[in-house]
Amino acid sequence: MPRPARLLFGNTDRVPDLTYATGLFIPDDFAWFRSPGGETFALLGPLEIDRARRTATVDTCLDLEEEKIRLGLTKAPHPKVLAAILRANGIRAAEVPASFPVGLFRDLQRTGIRLRPVPDPFFPERMKKSPLELRHLAQALRAAEAGLHRAGEVLRAAKIGPRQILRWGGSVLTSERLRIEMESACLRDGALAKDTIVAGGIQACDPHERGSGPLRAHQAIILDIFPRDPRTGYFGDLTRTVVKGRPSEALEQMHATVSSGQKRILRQLRPGLNGQKAQDELRDFFRDRGYPTEIRRGRWTGFFHGVGHGLGLEIHEAPRFAVPKLPAGAVITVEPGLYIPGVGGVRIEDVVYLTGHGHRRLTRFPGVWQIR
């Protein structure tokens, strides 16, 4: 029975599904489509066509300019050309992702090509990682670990100065300086990291605060790094929370509670687990230990994000942890956290692969907390 035709359009930075479908990394917009008979095509310009014909994982690579000449459409607008190429390959209707460009959607519809948006994920099979994908993810995770290792080196070498401000290399150690050191370590390991989180003190109460300014002793510092390996497109993701010096009793208890919460999730993690139920139970676990999730004085406090997310060609991809049934073959993060204004924030993140009957941890970095 013929499968529905499918169509993707964009560049591989914006549309990771294109990399998954073609194996290519292309900064300019291009089209991928699959015919009802299952044949796959990539439609590219002259700058990319030779490389694509050597390396793309599709059945046929079409040169856009050659197709314009063949169809007598050298001066036609792009949607009309694309529609003609689709028809020439037996496609008059196609499924597209929900994020398909709305302007192109409209223009193709006007040419008579019927398009049907389908919900994410466009390729559900992306959730099940192949052995090759697992190797790619492992490479990216080693780079993330290199970044955190460098952070530990810098913090161990740092001195506590006046007003508890950390100093390193003859000047104040800021979030910005430590971020550069971490991202440089990733680069030396072959991966590109950006927007790395180095958030200390009250900044750590905001889960996605990047962090800025001087870092201080005896306060929690969240280090969250998620580099992408440009050779493969796959991401790593790893978080540790550390204290340079001596944490307060309140911070010590928070860290112990988050660590216990992560272990609680890992003990039960397997394919088929009801992730939503496990996440709700973890929130109850934190509440019972004195950390309710609530809005207090206009700010969220407690555990107010998800346990984790899928990891692969996107830093956040399907499946989210909080689904009714976690699928075998998925790679997901496990990253519980607690955030208490006036005290600080603690998050611990590792990455696991859901095997046939349980899980295998892919991250190797130790559970560092206190740095002297």
ZIMOCOR-V659889 format. One record per backbone hydrogen bond with DSSP energy under -0.5 kcal/mol. CO is the residue of the C=O (numbers start at 1). NH is the residue of the N-H. E is the energy in kcal/mol with one decimal. If there is no record, write none. Layout:
CO & NH & E
CO & NH & E
This chain:
5 & 95 & -3.0
6 & 34 & -2.2
7 & 97 & -0.5
8 & 32 & -2.0
10 & 30 & -2.4
11 & 15 & -2.6
14 & 16 & -0.5
15 & 18 & -2.1
15 & 19 & -0.6
16 & 20 & -2.2
17 & 21 & -2.4
18 & 22 & -2.1
19 & 23 & -2.9
22 & 57 & -2.9
26 & 12 & -2.0
30 & 10 & -1.9
31 & 43 & -3.2
32 & 8 & -2.9
33 & 41 & -2.7
34 & 6 & -1.6
35 & 38 & -2.2
36 & 3 & -1.5
39 & 35 & -2.8
40 & 59 & -0.5
40 & 60 & -1.8
41 & 33 & -1.9
42 & 44 & -0.6
42 & 62 & -3.3
43 & 31 & -1.8
44 & 64 & -3.5
45 & 48 & -1.3
45 & 49 & -1.4
46 & 50 & -0.6
48 & 52 & -2.6
49 & 53 & -2.5
50 & 54 & -1.2
51 & 55 & -2.1
52 & 56 & -2.9
56 & 58 & -0.6
60 & 42 & -1.9
60 & 62 & -0.5
62 & 44 & -2.5
62 & 64 & -0.6
63 & 67 & -2.4
64 & 68 & -2.1
65 & 69 & -1.9
66 & 70 & -2.6
67 & 71 & -2.3
68 & 72 & -0.7
68 & 73 & -3.1
69 & 72 & -0.9
73 & 76 & -1.1
77 & 80 & -0.5
77 & 81 & -1.8
78 & 82 & -3.1
79 & 83 & -2.5
80 & 84 & -2.0
81 & 85 & -2.3
82 & 86 & -2.5
83 & 87 & -2.4
84 & 88 & -2.3
85 & 89 & -0.9
86 & 89 & -0.9
86 & 91 & -2.7
87 & 90 & -2.1
90 & 92 & -0.6
92 & 114 & -2.4
94 & 116 & -2.2
95 & 7 & -2.3
96 & 118 & -2.3
97 & 100 & -1.9
101 & 105 & -2.4
102 & 106 & -2.3
103 & 107 & -2.4
104 & 108 & -2.7
105 & 109 & -2.1
106 & 110 & -2.0
107 & 111 & -0.9
108 & 111 & -0.5
108 & 113 & -1.9
109 & 112 & -1.5
112 & 114 & -0.6
113 & 115 & -0.5
114 & 94 & -2.5
116 & 96 & -2.0
118 & 98 & -1.0
122 & 124 & -0.6
123 & 126 & -2.3
124 & 127 & -1.9
125 & 128 & -1.1
127 & 129 & -0.8
130 & 134 & -2.3
131 & 135 & -1.7
132 & 136 & -2.2
133 & 137 & -2.7
134 & 138 & -2.3
135 & 139 & -2.1
136 & 140 & -1.9
137 & 141 & -2.4
138 & 142 & -2.2
139 & 143 & -1.6
140 & 144 & -2.0
141 & 145 & -2.4
142 & 146 & -1.9
143 & 147 & -1.9
144 & 148 & -2.1
145 & 149 & -2.6
146 & 150 & -2.1
147 & 151 & -1.8
148 & 152 & -2.2
149 & 153 & -2.0
150 & 154 & -2.4
151 & 155 & -2.6
152 & 156 & -2.4
153 & 157 & -1.8
154 & 158 & -1.3
159 & 161 & -0.7
159 & 167 & -2.8
161 & 164 & -1.3
162 & 165 & -1.6
164 & 217 & -3.1
165 & 161 & -3.0
166 & 173 & -2.8
167 & 159 & -2.9
168 & 171 & -1.2
171 & 168 & -3.1
172 & 174 & -0.8
173 & 215 & -2.6
174 & 178 & -2.3
175 & 179 & -2.4
176 & 180 & -2.0
177 & 181 & -2.0
178 & 182 & -2.3
179 & 183 & -2.9
180 & 184 & -2.4
181 & 185 & -1.8
182 & 186 & -1.8
183 & 187 & -2.1
184 & 188 & -2.3
185 & 189 & -1.0
186 & 189 & -0.5
186 & 191 & -2.5
187 & 190 & -1.9
191 & 193 & -0.5
192 & 228 & -3.0
196 & 198 & -0.6
197 & 224 & -2.1
198 & 200 & -0.5
199 & 222 & -3.0
200 & 203 & -1.6
201 & 204 & -1.2
202 & 205 & -1.5
203 & 206 & -1.6
205 & 207 & -0.6
206 & 209 & -2.1
210 & 198 & -3.1
213 & 175 & -2.5
215 & 166 & -2.9
216 & 219 & -0.8
219 & 244 & -0.5
220 & 201 & -2.0
221 & 223 & -0.5
221 & 242 & -2.4
222 & 199 & -2.0
222 & 224 & -0.6
223 & 240 & -2.2
224 & 197 & -2.7
225 & 238 & -2.0
227 & 236 & -2.7
228 & 192 & -3.1
228 & 230 & -0.8
229 & 232 & -1.2
229 & 233 & -3.5
234 & 229 & -2.8
238 & 225 & -2.5
239 & 349 & -2.2
240 & 223 & -2.9
242 & 221 & -2.5
243 & 245 & -0.8
243 & 371 & -3.3
244 & 218 & -3.0
245 & 247 & -0.5
248 & 252 & -2.7
249 & 253 & -2.2
250 & 254 & -2.1
251 & 255 & -2.7
252 & 256 & -2.2
253 & 257 & -2.2
254 & 258 & -2.6
255 & 259 & -2.6
256 & 260 & -2.2
257 & 261 & -2.3
258 & 262 & -2.6
259 & 263 & -2.2
260 & 264 & -2.1
261 & 265 & -1.9
262 & 266 & -2.6
263 & 267 & -2.1
264 & 268 & -0.8
265 & 268 & -0.9
265 & 269 & -0.8
266 & 269 & -0.5
270 & 273 & -1.7
273 & 275 & -1.3
273 & 326 & -2.2
274 & 278 & -2.3
275 & 279 & -2.5
276 & 280 & -2.4
277 & 281 & -2.5
278 & 282 & -1.9
279 & 283 & -2.1
280 & 284 & -1.9
281 & 285 & -2.3
282 & 286 & -2.4
283 & 287 & -2.3
284 & 288 & -2.7
285 & 289 & -0.7
286 & 289 & -0.9
286 & 291 & -2.4
287 & 290 & -2.0
292 & 294 & -0.7
294 & 296 & -0.6
294 & 301 & -2.4
296 & 299 & -1.2
299 & 296 & -3.4
301 & 294 & -1.8
302 & 304 & -0.7
302 & 339 & -1.4
307 & 335 & -3.8
308 & 321 & -1.9
309 & 333 & -2.4
310 & 317 & -1.6
312 & 235 & -2.3
314 & 312 & -1.8
317 & 310 & -1.7
321 & 323 & -2.3
323 & 275 & -1.8
323 & 276 & -1.0
326 & 272 & -3.7
327 & 330 & -1.3
329 & 129 & -3.0
330 & 332 & -0.5
330 & 354 & -2.9
331 & 311 & -2.0
332 & 352 & -2.8
334 & 350 & -1.6
336 & 348 & -1.7
338 & 346 & -2.7
339 & 302 & -2.3
339 & 341 & -0.5
340 & 343 & -2.6
340 & 344 & -2.5
344 & 340 & -2.9
346 & 338 & -2.4
349 & 239 & -1.2
350 & 334 & -2.7
351 & 362 & -2.9
351 & 363 & -1.3
352 & 332 & -2.3
353 & 355 & -0.9
353 & 360 & -2.5
354 & 329 & -3.0
358 & 355 & -0.9
360 & 353 & -2.9
366 & 368 & -1.8
369 & 243 & -2.5
370 & 372 & -0.5
371 & 245 & -2.5
